[in-house]
């Protein structure tokens, strides 16, 4: 199972329930984005405010992420979208002293920051950091993401030592994808948290039944 295998590199369960930090990409995540909806639904999910949303600066984003992890005061699960995924990768590459505080990372639709990116503002985050993540991670990729081919997303997951989930044709997996609260994403995050915590945690609303494509895992919707 992809989620279980993503957590196999940690042999110890967390001593306490983690706080979830959301990391949006360029231009921030608006009111209809699944990250924003999830934040409204639970009190232990907080946004990392990178600032400079319209003109991202890599070192500044890395510093702000480090400060947010330090301020959490307990284990964190990073829930990143788009360029936020690369902020995680660059933070990890900086060999931070707080690395052990990160329980896991959920990385959704990381864009291509190397090969003629669709948005020039992505370029300062290139090239892709080649350092393996020091915590369990799950990468979710789309088959028709305008910001990166699925093959490139899969290559990034391999570089980072993360498991990958094929979400099918879902665009950039954002508000334009019509996901609303994205039940499948909730399911994946819940399973990731369960893998690194002493007992299952109630992540948002229930009822997220989906198929993990390409991983040999299937769950059937109730009849």
QUIVEN-V229431 format. One line per field, one symbol per residue. burial: 1 if it has 9 or more other C-alpha atoms within 8 Angstrom, else 0. Layout:
burial=???
//
This chain:
burial=0111111001001100011111111100100111111110000011110100100111001111110110010011111111111111111110010110111111111111110010000110110100101011111111111011110111011111111111110111111010110011011111111111110000000001110110001000000
//
